[in-house]
Amino acid sequence: MMRQRLSREQRRDRILAAGAEVFAASGYSAAGLREVARRAGISTPVLYDHFTSKAELYATLLRREIDSLLGSWDGRPEPSADITPFELFHSRAVAIFAWIERNELGWQMIFGETPAEESVAREQQLGQARATAQLAQLFAVVPRLDLTTPLDRTRVDGVLAEAVTGALNAIVRWWLANRNVPREHVVMLATDLLWRGLGQIIVNQEDLA
């Protein structure tokens, strides 16, 4: 029985899937393209026809994970009287942790150890910046912050997004080492930690009336 010939796109998808498995098992430094080719069921020269280097393959996977993460939650929701700032932040925490539960490798690729390869490290930094910028858009929806700093609002939104990103990553690292803790509990913990700090500076809509 003749084997069905894969299209170029199907073969590329198979390589990406095999690459994700190998990087997850071995890490970036120890991963080899021969093993990726073996798992994909192709020869190494065929793999090189799609990706010229391990760095290119990893960077492609990394961009795909970043797009998936950012696509899993809205960047800048429309302001609405029907949703409070707390509900806004809680809904985003739910979406982010749900994505992490499904994509542990993706989170490790985006926010884990920085690869030594300069081109890959740069791709990772760009991905982190995109995630932080999208989070900053969430802060921008809140109409007023009760701050003592004279910094302009755009810069404040960016600083707060950086701080929240760091806190969320710390919680994720703890969770991945304590996977017996249900995701729902981790979401509540993250929301409590972040909101009880942010809640002191965010002025609710009813307070503005």
C-alpha positions in Angstrom: 0.0 0.0 0.0 1.5 3.3 -1.0 2.0 5.9 1.7 0.2 9.2 1.1 2.6 12.0 0.2 2.5 14.9 2.7 2.1 18.4 1.4 4.9 20.9 2.3 2.6 22.5 4.9 1.7 19.2 6.5 5.4 18.3 6.7 6.2 21.6 8.3 3.5 21.1 10.9 4.9 17.7 11.6 8.4 19.2 12.1 7.0 21.8 14.4 5.2 19.2 16.5 8.3 17.1 16.8 10.4 20.1 17.6 8.1 21.0 20.5 8.4 17.5 21.9 12.2 17.5 21.6 12.7 21.0 23.1 10.3 20.1 25.9 12.3 16.9 26.7 15.8 18.2 26.3 15.8 22.0 26.5 17.1 24.3 23.8 20.9 23.6 24.3 20.7 19.8 24.3 18.1 19.5 21.6 19.3 18.2 18.2 17.8 18.5 14.8 18.5 14.8 14.0 16.2 13.8 16.8 13.6 16.3 15.6 13.8 14.8 12.1 13.5 11.2 13.5 10.4 12.1 15.5 8.9 13.8 12.5 9.5 10.7 10.3 11.7 12.6 7.8 15.3 12.8 6.9 17.6 15.6 8.3 18.1 17.1 4.8 14.3 17.4 4.4 14.1 19.2 7.8 16.8 21.7 6.6 14.6 22.3 3.6 12.1 23.9 6.0 14.3 25.3 8.8 17.9 26.2 8.2 18.9 26.0 11.8 17.8 24.9 15.3 17.5 28.6 16.2 15.1 29.2 13.3 12.9 26.3 14.3 12.9 27.3 17.9 12.1 31.0 17.1 9.2 29.8 14.9 7.8 27.7 17.7 8.3 30.7 20.1 6.4 33.1 17.9 3.6 30.6 17.6 3.3 30.3 21.4 3.3 34.0 21.8 0.5 34.4 19.3 -1.4 31.7 21.0 -1.0 33.3 24.5 -2.0 36.8 23.3 -4.9 35.4 21.3 -6.3 33.6 24.4 -7.3 36.9 26.0 -8.5 40.3 24.7 -5.8 43.0 24.7 -7.9 46.1 25.3 -11.5 45.5 26.2 -14.1 48.1 25.6 -14.9 50.2 28.7 -18.2 49.2 30.1 -20.3 50.2 33.1 -21.3 46.6 33.4 -17.9 45.3 34.4 -15.8 46.5 37.4 -12.0 46.8 37.3 -11.8 43.7 39.6 -13.9 41.6 37.2 -11.7 42.9 34.3 -8.5 41.7 36.0 -10.0 38.5 37.3 -11.3 37.5 33.9 -7.8 38.0 32.4 -6.2 36.0 35.1 -8.6 33.2 34.4 -7.7 33.2 30.7 -4.0 33.4 31.3 -3.8 30.6 33.8 -6.1 28.4 31.6 -3.7 28.9 28.7 -0.7 28.1 30.9 -2.4 24.9 32.1 -2.7 23.8 28.4 0.6 25.1 27.3 3.3 24.7 30.0 6.0 24.4 27.4 4.8 27.6 25.7 5.1 29.5 29.0 8.6 28.1 29.6 9.6 29.2 26.1 8.3 32.7 26.5 9.2 33.5 30.1 11.7 30.7 31.1 15.5 30.7 30.8 16.9 32.8 28.0 18.6 30.7 25.3 22.3 31.6 24.7 21.7 32.0 21.0 21.4 35.7 20.4 18.7 35.5 17.7 16.5 33.3 19.8 17.1 35.4 22.9 16.0 38.5 20.9 12.9 36.7 19.8 12.0 35.8 23.4 12.5 39.4 24.5 10.2 40.6 21.7 7.6 38.1 22.8 7.8 39.2 26.4 7.5 42.8 25.4 4.4 42.0 23.3 2.8 40.3 26.3 3.6 43.2 28.6 2.3 45.7 26.1 -1.0 43.9 25.8 -1.3 43.8 29.6 -0.6 47.6 29.7 -3.6 48.0 27.4 -5.7 46.5 30.2 -4.6 49.1 32.7 -5.3 51.8 30.1 -9.0 50.9 30.3 -9.2 51.9 34.0 -10.2 55.6 33.8 -8.3 56.8 36.9 -5.4 55.7 39.1 -4.8 57.4 42.5 -1.1 57.9 42.3 1.5 60.1 44.0 3.9 60.0 41.0 3.8 62.7 38.3 4.6 60.2 35.6 2.4 60.3 32.6 -0.3 57.7 32.4 1.1 55.8 29.4 4.4 55.2 31.3 2.6 54.3 34.5 0.5 51.7 32.6 3.7 50.1 31.3 5.4 50.0 34.7 2.4 48.4 36.3 2.2 45.8 33.5 5.9 45.0 34.0 5.3 44.5 37.8 2.2 42.4 37.3 4.0 40.2 34.7 6.8 39.6 37.2 4.3 38.7 39.9 2.3 36.4 37.7 5.5 34.6 36.6 6.5 34.0 40.2 3.1 32.5 40.9 3.3 30.3 37.8 6.7 29.0 38.8 5.3 28.1 42.2 2.3 26.5 40.6 4.3 24.3 38.2 6.2 23.0 41.3 2.9 22.4 43.1 0.7 21.0 40.4 -1.6 19.3 43.0 -3.1 22.8 43.6 -6.1 23.3 41.3 -5.9 26.1 38.7 -9.0 27.8 40.2 -7.2 28.2 43.5 -4.1 29.7 41.8 -6.3 32.2 39.9 -7.9 33.3 43.2 -4.5 33.6 44.8 -3.1 35.6 42.0 -6.2 37.9 41.9 -6.1 38.5 45.6 -2.4 39.3 45.6 -2.6 41.6 42.7 -5.9 43.2 43.4 -5.2 44.0 47.1 -2.3 46.1 45.9 -3.8 47.5 42.8 -7.2 48.0 44.5 -5.6 50.7 46.6 -4.8 52.9 43.7 -7.6 52.1 41.3 -10.5 54.4 41.7 -13.8 52.6 41.0 -16.3 54.2 38.7 -18.8 54.7 41.6 -16.2 56.7 43.5 -15.9 59.1 40.5 -19.6 60.0 40.6 
